């Protein structure tokens, strides 16, 4: 894949070619040729009529006729609600049954020490060899 530097070099080369293309051999030949003479007018074509510049009068837009709407029906009045609710006789409140007491349960005593996990000797860890693998696209170390 092309790197950024080669892409910039290609872009600069294309820009130089585009800027200096007027000095090529073909451009010099075209610059040295005389301008072509205007072709003679063709006879037998009818003249184009002139385009009218005045517009015809705009027709009047008819007005929308007035429509008589039926009368709006009256909205019935909402009855007024008294601010204070009158005293009403309510039935007696039923008795709430008593909740039975939760019996006290004695828990066994907590042991003084948490049982220890037995010590286990692990096998030795195998040594991993150190291999210097170069990282791709990593910059080289700076020279001193």
Secondary structure, DSSP 8 states (H G I E B T S, - for coil): ---HHHHHHHHHHHHHHHHTGGGSHHHHHHHHS---------TT---------S----------------------------SS---------------------------SS----------------------TT-------
